[in-house]
């Protein structure tokens, strides 16, 4: 049996989910995504020679800032007081790519999956923006939720 969507009222109007009766729990979400690059772009990133500066450093800050602004970007998302937000990058030399991983935590009444997905997306978009002068053919791909815990639905781990 499919669960009903809870972002709609009885008349089909989009509404923010009422979480006022929920008890706060520790919530964690981890998301990741990848940007495929050319060898010269990967060399500029790892060698810190990109014209716009420290690509991964700026992308990390952009991703963290994005997690804190998710409620402003996605309709019906609750604005959340995050207790932790981090972006980590893994250089995938054989694939000529960079993987971004975002971890977000809080103690609250609603989950942080959208914040983690937003953080990954914005960090990868920032890499694209900072490197597009070298080649506009970069590809952002495979953005997905890896793990979440807390709340009524419990834990989730991507298979």
PEQUI-V519777 format. One record per pair of residues at least 24 apart in sequence whose C-alpha atoms are under 7 Angstrom apart, sorted by the first residue. I is the first residue (numbers start at 1). J is the second residue. D is the distance in Angstrom with one decimal. If there is no record, write none. Layout:
# PEQUI-V519777
[[I:J:D] [I:J:D]]
This chain:
# PEQUI-V519777
[[15:76:6.7] [16:76:4.8] [19:109:6.2] [22:109:5.7] [23:109:5.9] [24:107:5.9] [24:108:4.2] [24:109:4.5] [25:107:5.2] [25:108:5.5] [25:109:6.5] [25:150:6.1] [25:151:6.2] [26:106:5.8] [26:107:4.2] [26:108:6.5] [26:150:5.6] [27:105:5.6] [27:106:5.4] [27:107:5.9] [27:108:6.9] [27:111:5.8] [27:112:6.7] [27:149:5.6] [27:150:4.6] [27:151:6.8] [28:104:5.7] [28:105:4.5] [28:106:6.8] [28:112:6.4] [28:148:5.4] [28:149:5.3] [28:150:6.7] [29:103:5.8] [29:104:5.4] [29:105:6.7] [29:112:5.7] [29:113:5.2] [29:116:6.1] [29:147:5.6] [29:148:4.2] [29:149:6.6] [30:101:6.9] [30:102:5.5] [30:103:4.5] [30:104:6.6] [30:116:5.9] [30:145:6.1] [30:146:5.4] [30:147:5.1] [30:148:6.3] [31:101:5.7] [31:102:5.3] [31:103:6.8] [31:116:5.4] [31:117:5.5] [31:120:6.7] [31:144:5.6] [31:145:4.3] [31:146:5.1] [31:147:7.0] [32:99:6.9] [32:100:5.4] [32:101:4.3] [32:102:6.2] [32:120:5.9] [32:143:5.6] [32:144:5.7] [32:145:6.6] [32:146:6.8] [33:99:5.7] [33:100:5.5] [33:101:6.8] [33:120:6.3] [33:141:6.1] [33:142:5.1] [33:143:4.0] [33:144:6.4] [34:97:6.7] [34:98:5.6] [34:99:4.3] [34:100:6.2] [34:140:5.8] [34:141:5.3] [34:142:6.1] [34:143:6.9] [35:97:5.5] [35:98:5.4] [35:99:6.5] [35:124:6.4] [35:138:6.7] [35:139:5.4] [35:140:4.3] [35:141:6.1] [36:96:6.1] [36:97:4.3] [36:98:6.7] [36:138:5.5] [36:139:5.1] [36:140:6.4] [37:96:5.7] [37:97:5.4] [37:138:5.1] [38:96:6.4] [39:96:6.3] [41:131:6.8] [41:134:6.7] [42:96:6.7] [52:130:6.0] [55:127:6.1] [55:130:6.4] [59:123:4.6] [59:126:5.2] [59:127:6.0] [60:87:5.5] [60:123:6.0] [62:122:6.5] [62:123:5.8] [63:87:6.6] [63:119:4.2] [63:120:6.2] [63:122:5.2] [63:123:4.4] [64:119:6.0] [66:118:6.3] [66:119:5.3] [66:122:6.5] [67:115:4.6] [67:116:6.4] [67:118:6.0] [67:119:5.0] [70:115:5.7] [70:118:6.6] [82:106:5.0] [113:148:7.0] [117:144:6.9] [117:145:6.8]]
